[in-house]
Amino acid sequence: MSDQRALAKIHIAKKELGLDEDTYRAVLFRVTGKRSAAKMSESQIGSVLEEFKRLGWKPKFTKKSRAKPNSNIAALHYKIEALWASLWHLGLLEGNSARSGLDAYVRRMIQVDALRFVTNPLDAIKLIEGLKDWATRDGGVIWAAIAAPNGKLVDKPKLKVIFAQWRMLHDLGLIESADAAQLILWINNTFTLPTSISLLAFAERDLDLVIGQLGARIRAAKFGRGQ
């Protein structure tokens, strides 16, 4: 794909997702660290296009394949719930469960009574971007793609949350080193895994287990054992 064709796809995705300029540039910056598509490398453009697909954009190959604007709203709801849970496991939310307070947040941000009533993909995307900014600002989550040993960029949002949790435990004085090697050693010992396994190979359910373990330690330190 030529650079011009790739850039055109980014702008098509922006239009079809209904992104306003601020939200669009927030996505670009979160994924690549750049606010202009014209300044991105080929791999960064690819990462942005993949992120737009995760946000509900369906590339149009034929007239018959064009997706309806709200065809992916359930997936966006799931992403919002996962991000909210990540904030809870980062100790950024009070409450007794990872679902507490989400509907109140939705009401405050987009004036819709509850997440289940959010049907506009643009509203859902604004919620997603707001939650990601919150996780970065107060939780230290770095959303940029992770470089695999083979040089390819891999998107593992839950692994990024785990890295942020590990750094937070260090900031709280609960571990001696925030180094990723120490995190891998802790995971291997805690979950009795072979030392050769790569974090990038973890299944989503396994990453959830790690997030839960680290989150329990963070919340105990911040809120006490009852949380």
C-alpha positions as CSV (number, residue, x, y, z in Angstrom):
1,M,0.0,0.0,0.0
2,S,1.4,3.4,-0.9
3,D,1.8,6.1,1.7
4,Q,-1.0,8.2,0.1
5,R,-3.4,5.3,0.0
6,A,-2.7,4.5,3.6
7,L,-3.2,8.2,4.7
8,A,-6.4,8.3,2.7
9,K,-7.6,5.2,4.6
10,I,-6.9,7.0,7.9
11,H,-9.0,10.0,6.9
12,I,-11.8,7.7,5.6
13,A,-11.8,5.9,8.9
14,K,-12.0,9.2,10.8
15,K,-15.0,10.3,8.7
16,E,-16.8,6.9,8.9
17,L,-16.3,6.7,12.7
18,G,-17.6,10.3,13.0
19,L,-14.6,11.4,15.0
20,D,-14.2,15.1,15.7
21,E,-10.8,16.7,15.3
22,D,-9.8,16.6,19.0
23,T,-10.8,12.9,19.4
24,Y,-9.1,12.0,16.1
25,R,-5.8,13.6,17.1
26,A,-6.1,12.1,20.6
27,V,-6.2,8.6,19.0
28,L,-3.2,9.4,16.8
29,F,-1.2,10.7,19.7
30,R,-2.1,7.8,22.0
31,V,-1.1,5.1,19.4
32,T,2.0,6.8,17.9
33,G,3.0,9.8,19.9
34,K,2.3,12.0,16.9
35,R,-0.7,14.2,16.2
36,S,-0.4,14.3,12.4
37,A,-0.8,11.3,10.2
38,A,1.5,12.8,7.6
39,K,4.4,12.6,10.0
40,M,3.9,8.9,10.8
41,S,6.0,6.0,9.5
42,E,4.4,3.1,7.6
43,S,4.2,0.9,10.6
44,Q,2.7,3.7,12.7
45,I,0.0,4.2,10.1
46,G,-0.7,0.5,10.2
47,S,-1.1,0.7,14.0
48,V,-3.5,3.6,13.7
49,L,-5.6,1.7,11.1
50,E,-5.7,-1.3,13.4
51,E,-6.8,0.9,16.3
52,F,-9.6,2.3,14.2
53,K,-10.7,-1.2,13.4
54,R,-10.8,-2.0,17.1
55,L,-12.9,1.1,17.6
56,G,-15.5,-0.2,15.1
57,W,-14.3,0.9,11.7
58,K,-14.9,-1.7,8.9
59,P,-12.8,-1.1,5.8
60,K,-15.0,-1.0,2.8
61,F,-13.9,-3.5,0.2
62,T,-17.2,-3.6,-1.8
63,K,-20.5,-1.9,-1.6
64,K,-22.1,-4.9,0.0
65,S,-19.5,-5.1,2.7
66,R,-20.1,-1.6,4.1
67,A,-20.9,-1.9,7.8
68,K,-23.7,0.1,9.6
69,P,-22.3,2.8,11.9
70,N,-23.5,1.0,15.1
71,S,-22.7,-2.6,14.0
72,N,-19.8,-2.8,16.5
73,I,-21.4,-1.1,19.5
74,A,-21.4,-4.3,21.7
75,A,-17.6,-4.5,21.2
76,L,-17.2,-0.9,22.1
77,H,-19.3,-1.5,25.3
78,Y,-16.9,-4.4,26.2
79,K,-13.9,-2.2,25.6
80,I,-15.3,0.5,27.9
81,E,-16.1,-2.1,30.6
82,A,-12.5,-3.5,30.3
83,L,-11.0,-0.1,30.6
84,W,-13.1,0.8,33.7
85,A,-12.0,-2.5,35.3
86,S,-8.4,-1.6,34.5
87,L,-8.8,1.7,36.4
88,W,-10.2,-0.2,39.3
89,H,-7.2,-2.7,39.3
90,L,-4.9,0.3,39.1
91,G,-6.4,1.6,42.4
92,L,-7.8,4.7,40.7
93,L,-11.4,3.9,41.6
94,E,-13.0,3.3,45.0
95,G,-15.9,0.9,45.4
96,N,-16.2,-2.8,46.0
97,S,-16.3,-4.1,42.5
98,A,-14.7,-3.3,39.1
99,R,-18.1,-2.3,37.8
100,S,-19.0,0.2,40.5
101,G,-19.5,3.8,39.3
102,L,-19.3,3.1,35.5
103,D,-22.9,4.2,34.8
104,A,-22.4,7.4,36.8
105,Y,-19.3,8.1,34.8
106,V,-21.2,7.6,31.5
107,R,-24.0,10.0,32.7
108,R,-21.4,12.7,33.6
109,M,-19.5,12.4,30.4
110,I,-22.1,12.0,27.7
111,Q,-25.4,12.5,29.5
112,V,-26.7,9.0,28.9
113,D,-28.2,7.2,31.9
114,A,-26.2,4.0,31.6
115,L,-23.7,2.2,29.4
116,R,-26.3,-0.2,28.1
117,F,-28.2,2.8,26.6
118,V,-25.1,4.1,24.7
119,T,-25.9,3.4,21.0
120,N,-23.9,6.0,19.2
121,P,-20.4,4.8,18.4
122,L,-19.0,8.3,18.6
123,D,-20.2,8.6,22.2
124,A,-18.6,5.2,22.9
125,I,-15.3,6.2,21.4
126,K,-15.3,9.4,23.4
127,L,-15.7,7.4,26.5
128,I,-12.9,5.0,25.5
129,E,-10.5,7.9,24.8
130,G,-11.4,9.6,28.1
131,L,-10.8,6.4,30.0
132,K,-7.5,5.8,28.3
133,D,-6.4,9.3,29.0
134,W,-7.3,8.8,32.7
135,A,-5.3,5.5,32.8
136,T,-2.3,7.3,31.4
137,R,-2.5,10.4,33.5
138,D,-3.1,8.8,36.9
139,G,-2.1,5.2,36.3
140,G,1.0,5.6,34.1
141,V,-0.4,3.3,31.4
142,I,1.6,3.6,28.1
143,W,-0.8,2.6,25.3
144,A,1.8,2.5,22.5
145,A,2.3,-0.8,20.7
146,I,4.8,-3.2,22.3
147,A,7.8,-4.3,20.2
148,A,8.0,-8.1,20.0
149,P,11.4,-9.9,19.8
150,N,11.0,-10.2,16.0
151,G,10.6,-6.5,15.7
152,K,6.9,-6.5,15.0
153,L,4.6,-4.2,16.9
154,V,2.1,-6.0,19.0
155,D,-1.0,-4.5,20.7
156,K,-1.7,-6.1,24.1
157,P,-3.7,-3.5,26.1
158,K,-3.9,-5.8,29.2
159,L,-0.2,-6.3,29.2
160,K,0.3,-2.5,29.1
161,V,-1.9,-2.3,32.2
162,I,0.2,-5.0,33.9
163,F,3.4,-3.0,33.2
164,A,1.7,0.1,34.8
165,Q,0.6,-1.9,37.8
166,W,4.2,-3.2,38.4
167,R,5.5,0.4,38.2
168,M,2.8,1.5,40.6
169,L,3.7,-1.3,43.1
170,H,7.3,0.1,43.0
171,D,6.1,3.6,43.6
172,L,4.1,2.4,46.6
173,G,7.3,0.8,48.0
174,L,5.9,-2.8,47.7
175,I,8.6,-4.1,45.3
176,E,12.3,-3.3,45.0
177,S,12.5,-2.9,41.3
178,A,10.1,-1.8,38.5
179,D,12.2,-3.6,36.0
180,A,10.3,-5.8,33.5
181,A,12.6,-8.7,34.1
182,Q,11.5,-8.7,37.8
183,L,7.9,-8.7,36.7
184,I,8.4,-11.7,34.5
185,L,10.2,-13.5,37.4
186,W,7.3,-12.7,39.7
187,I,4.8,-14.0,37.2
188,N,6.7,-17.2,36.6
189,N,7.0,-17.9,40.3
190,T,3.4,-16.9,41.2
191,F,1.8,-18.8,38.4
192,T,4.4,-21.6,38.2
193,L,5.1,-21.0,34.5
194,P,8.1,-22.2,32.6
195,T,10.7,-19.4,32.6
196,S,10.9,-19.5,28.8
197,I,7.3,-18.4,28.2
198,S,6.9,-14.9,26.8
199,L,4.3,-12.4,28.2
200,L,3.3,-11.7,24.6
201,A,2.1,-15.4,24.4
202,F,-0.2,-15.1,27.4
203,A,-3.9,-15.7,26.6
204,E,-6.3,-12.9,27.6
205,R,-7.7,-15.0,30.5
206,D,-4.2,-15.4,31.9
207,L,-3.5,-11.7,31.6
208,D,-6.7,-11.1,33.6
209,L,-5.4,-13.4,36.3
210,V,-2.2,-11.4,36.6
211,I,-4.1,-8.1,36.6
212,G,-6.3,-9.4,39.4
213,Q,-3.3,-10.4,41.5
214,L,-1.5,-7.2,41.1
215,G,-4.6,-5.2,41.5
216,A,-5.4,-6.8,44.8
217,R,-1.9,-5.8,46.1
218,I,-2.4,-2.2,44.9
219,R,-5.9,-1.9,46.3
220,A,-4.8,-3.4,49.7
221,A,-2.0,-0.8,49.9
222,K,-4.3,2.1,48.9
223,F,-7.6,1.3,50.5
224,G,-6.9,-1.5,53.1
225,R,-7.7,-5.2,53.0
226,G,-11.5,-4.6,52.7
227,Q,-11.2,-3.3,49.2
